[in-house]
Amino acid sequence: MDEAQSAPPDPRALLAAELLAVQEATGLSLKELERVTHVSDSSLSRYLAGRSVPPWTVVQAMSRLARRDPDGLRTAWAAARGARLNVPRGAAGVGGGVGGRGGGVGGAAAWERDDLPRAPLGFVGRGPELATLVTTPGVWVVDGMAGVGKSTLAVRAARTLAEAERRRTLYLDLHGHTSHRAPMAPSDALAALLTAIGVPDKRIPEDPDLRAALWRGEAARRTPVVVLDDAMDSAQVRPLLPGAADAVVLVTSRRRLLSLDGARSLTLAVPSLPECRELVDVIAGPQRRAAEPEAVDAIIEACGRLPLAVQLCAARLRHRPAWSAAFLAERLRRENRRRRELAADGGGVDAALALSVAHLTDTERSGFALLGSLPGPEFDAYAAAALLDAHPADAEDLSQTLVDAHLLDESAAGRYRLHDLTRDHARAMGEPARAAAERRLVDYYIAAAAAASTAFDPYGASRIGLIQPALPDGRLPEFVDAAEGGAWFEENLPTLIHLSGTALDERSLALLRNSVCFLWTSSRPAAMTALGRLARTGTRSPGMEQDHAWAARMLGIASQIAGRPEEAIEHYETALIGAGDALRATLIGALALTATSLWRLADARKYGEQAVAYFRANPDLHHLGLALTNLGEIANRQHHPEEAIALATEALALFERGGYETGRSAALIVLGDAKRATNRPHQALDHYRAALHAAEEQGYLDGTGRSLQGLAISHRDLADFTQALRYHDRLDKLLTDVDIAHADIPESLNERARTELAAGRDEEAEASAERALTLALELHNPYEEARASMLLAKFATLHDQPDRAQELTRRAKEIWAALGISARGGASESEA
């Protein structure tokens, strides 16, 4: 056997043969491959001829085009790569460059260095982000706020890429945000990179363009993985990018490098709570979190899940064994204390953020400081404009600048968010105009709430007496319909509550007054209670007795919506103390409604008739319509349906004359109930459908729920159980979607149980009745407790449980007796 036959196969030739097969499978020419892989046809020709070994990314790209798994080529590729790398140092044709493509200008020893920073202890999570950088290598810009872990991720990705593709690494800190040091000039950065790969100083040109050209040539031959850390802007980075298609460069920056052509961007957000927990375990030890898991979670959230802050707190726990996690969490709850806890060794979160702020202009810096006064999780350009005393377009420009600097987040188009620690920093910056800016902000929200309320409910807003501060033209958003007005309140309710708490004067009343139409109609008792309490506190001054009483009335309405009628009565009675005649009559009407919900029908009728009499004598069509509707509801419960029809018909005419859709819906429901009680189910259906349409158009939760209930019962009366249950399903979803344990849920479950029983679904009916009883007890609703008890007594009898049946019946009769109603007077015959 001759020498040629005995020599082992050339690994590069074997890989080339494999790649030729891959190319044939793609069906593409070299030119076509060049277009889709962005690798020159001359390079591809060398790879397919076995004259050089391609980067692994090229192998992957070609395999994907051929619909092949690239891992099947990894052994051949590694062997070819290893054969090339293992040529003895100093051998002819090898200058120590990683690529091995020619002699190069420096010796191998100069290129053996690996200057990536040490992998930090705290690298956890970031799996998807790391996979993105490693599986699709190229030129990437990893941007994000200070302390979010950009450099850590880039260094880890660079090490992973270098190991996978057998490349060397280069690391260069560009000092875009370094204290007491200017950002590195591009020409100096080029010199540093060339020196790092072994180019002698005398070979480095003075001309920046020639330096860049030399760097591109060397980088193309050596194909290192380059980390350019802490870039200031695109201009600093652009000359440092290699020109080769297979270049791998990871740039980190606190700014979005929008004009860096050819680079892909990865914006790093704060990690998840589980990832932060893992970080605490790595630094402080898992036993710390195991002992106090809730306190550690509180620490993480107080840090806004910013890795730099979490690391500092975890280090405090490690170095202060006498501290409990709960103790540290308590220290972090106070803003000023939190800023001190997150500082260390002259650095920390505040110091890092200060370096980001330092690159802003004076105007931008002042604006950023004022934005720290914004409450609530989010804001828009109009709120920022109020603080800055600027046009919204100018506030938008500033906000976008701060977004690009990662001092703001844009959570949705035109909606901005300050990270908690960034807000702390901004608020701590000295800004003499802050007090005036904060007053402008409150005035803006009062005016915006008035505009949103008018769009949401034009009729109700005209009745409520909105307070509208004068603002310069163009400073308010435009709301074209009820949906836009309601959406504004949905987004800004936390902010309104916060501002009301900071004002605690007549402005707190204005915030409540301008929000009531939305809060009442959409059933938001928690927000209404919060604003009502603050408004009542802000109206304690002499001369504000009427306003104080009005705020107490709103608290009563909130309690009633939340299913706390006894509490509502206390608020209404408190409000009566300072109320004038008109407000007093309105409060009496509210007492009538509340007594009705408690089935205190004698008291309810007394109050209701007083309210109707007052508003007939002192004409107010709106309040008269409400009083008539309430009295009609009482008449229905007292089994006087014809009286209810007359009262509701009169009220309906008043509401239609005034265009009050919410009142119209309520009157139609009373009419539907009366028609159903007089065995006219088809007429009842017509009234309920009209009521449902009006309520849904207005976003009136209570009217929507009562309409659905009426439709379900009417279809049950007509033995259309399938349709009845569909309406029950819609009602169940409506009541479970609200943010409260709605007072109507026990009634809806009782009615559903009766429909299921009529439809022959006994097991489902019994389960619904059990739930109704449980919730009626929780919500202190004795009437629905009695109804559920009577139905469950029937099931107990069927199950041969006479003692339980007797006890349930006894309890129901006790309740009806306490309420002053007979079984037939308060319940259907089937419940007696």
Secondary structure, DSSP 8 states (H G I E B T S, - for coil): --HHHHS---HHHHHHHHHHHHHHHHT--HHHHHHHH---HHHHHHHHHTSS---HHHHHHHHHHTT--GGGGHHHHHHHHHHHHTS-TT-TTB-S-SS--B--SS-HHHH---------TT----HHHHHHHHHS-SEEEEE-STTSSHHHHHHHHHHHHHHHHT--EEEEE--TTBTTB----HHHHHHHHHHHTT--GGGS-SSHHHHHHHHHHHHHHH--EEEEEEE--HHHHGGGS--STT-EEEEEESS--TT-TT-EEEE-----HHHHHHHHHHHH-HHHHHH-HHHHHHHHHHTTT-HHHHHHHHHHHHH-TT--HHHHHHHHHSHHHHHHHTEETTEEHHHHHHHHHHTS-HHHHHHHHHHTT--SS-EEHHHHHHHHTS-HHHHHHHHHHHHHTTSSEEEETTEEE--HHHHHHHHHS--TTHHHHHHHHHHHHHHHHHHHHHHH-HHHHHHHT-------TT-S----SHHHHHHHHHHHHHHHHHHHHHH-SHHHHHHHHTTHHHHHHTT-HHHHHHHHHHHHHHT-STT-HHHHHHHHHHHHHHHHHTT-HHHHHHHHHHHHHH--HHHHHHHHHHHHHHHHHTT-HHHHHHHHHHHHHHHHHTT-HHHHHHHHHHHHHHHHHTT-HHHHHHHHHHHHHHHHHHT-HHHHHHHHHHHHHHHHHTT-HHHHHHHHHHHHHHHHHHT-HHHHHHHHHHHHHHHHHTT-HHHHHHHHHHHHHHHHHSSS--TTHHHHHHHHHHHHHHTT-HHHHHHHHHHHHHHHHHTT-HHHHHHHHHHHHHHHHHTT-HHHHHHHHHHHHHHHHHHT--HHHHS-GGG-
